């Protein structure tokens, strides 16, 4: 990512896109009180610099896929190259380098009921150890507040898409298998471009995209580096929580402004969280005072995030 400074308009634009990743710039511009051209130009600048982009996210459970959380101990000299290899795989998401390159953590998405394909990893010369646990459930519905705190309540109401009513689960078809990778790379790709790239009519593409969104199978997210938002300190937190307190602990963490993700996993730790803070001085009391005071937390392990090779979308 190139160095870029986000102004208030940039923050408002990103918040608007978190509400509706495919909202027309004309609609966003009207709510923000700027011209269509200004809104489009500011987002183009953010995307070109690597500071932000819109990507399509498929509901893994609805698509019949399981998520495995894989943790690798690696030689630091090969961490960046290995993370890049993993990021280019179509079955990975959220490829993260931890602890100055001594670890890599990523998500593998495989058909439900199948084991994670780990044989190749165990033979890699720079991998010292492999752990894999099922990511059972995402336990945080809201977005991290740092992404969604730039608009007023009235602006949020004006930009939030109407519910429209869920159609329930839908089965993915051949059009989806062509369309979804294109939207993952560029969630704001125009309909004529989408139609051209997948070889279907524009009307069919538009209709199918709307069906996928109504069903809840497809949503749009904004990938933005917290560093650009002024939050350079990010940390993975593995927690061992008493089973009777697991749900209440997850709810408590999910409500914290520092929390960017909370999920339940198998393995020796049954809860995973990501904390995002302005600096280490803010992270320390969050770990010691906030998490340390939660009833039911028996053990905590932390690892600072060094870099991301992939969040959701494929690398460009």
Secondary structure, 3 states (H helix, E strand, C coil): CCCCCCCHHHHHHHHHHHHCCCCCHHHHHHHHCCCHHHHHHHHHHHHHHCCEEEEEEECCCCCCEEEEEEEEEECHHHHHHHHHHHHCCCCEEEEEEEHHHCEEEEEEEEECCCCCCCHHHHCCCCEEEEEEEEEEEECCCCCCHHHCCCCCHHHHHHHCCCCCCCCCCCCCCHHHHHHHHHHHHCCCCCHHHHHHHHCCCHHHHHHHHHHHHHHCCEEEEEEECHHHHCCCEEEEEEEEECHHHHHHHHHHHHCCCCEEEEEEECCCCCEEEEEEECCHHHHHHHHHHHHHHCCCEEEEEEEEEEEEEECCCCCC
